[in-house]
Amino acid sequence: MLDLLDGTELTRRERYVRDDDRRRFTLGVNLSKREVARRTGLPPERISLDRTCPDCGAPHGRPLYPGLHLSVSHSGDLVGVAVAEVPVGLDVEERGRPMGELDSHVRSAGEPPGDLHVYWTRKEALLKATGDGLRVPMTDLTVSAADAPAALLDWRGRPELPGRIRLRDLEPDPAYAAAIALILP
């Protein structure tokens, strides 16, 4: 599956320490390019994804293709790719990892206790969709309770976003929490 990776992607792949992470990254690139190829009619080997970071110009930003937005996520045995014509964020998290120590970094003051994996994946999907990544504290975002339908209720300093966001929980497997976010025009 390495034949679809360009030089930048091969370099990034080699920076991963663990073989499993390298395999997940390679699969994410392949799935991304194959889906863009399906949508554009181009062969996947001709698809070049732009990963330029808007802050520093290095090639570690979210993947883009002209007219399309992409989001890639992997955890455990799952790799997910979302492709849309509007900004999109996807996150998946294996439930086996204890997250209790992260509670104060994830839940905002307005969120009740609940499945931290759900809060994490919702907020990570939102931060990926906006392109902010983890540069914005998760506690700046308030989402619906973990056991309620997914919704962005508030984003500190960005009151226009809740009305433009579509947020959904996904159920790829009982061992995982996952969420997808779209930003509508």
Secondary structure, 3 states (H helix, E strand, C coil): CHHHCCHHHHHHHHHCCCHHHHHHHHHHHHHHHHHHHHHHCCCHHHCCCECCCCCCCCCCCCCEECCEEEEEEEECCEEEEEEECCCEEEEEEECCCCCHHHHHHHCCCCCCCCCHHHHHHHHHHHHHHHCCHHHCCHHHEEECCCCCCCCEEEECCCCCCCCCEEEEEECCCCCEEEEEEEECC
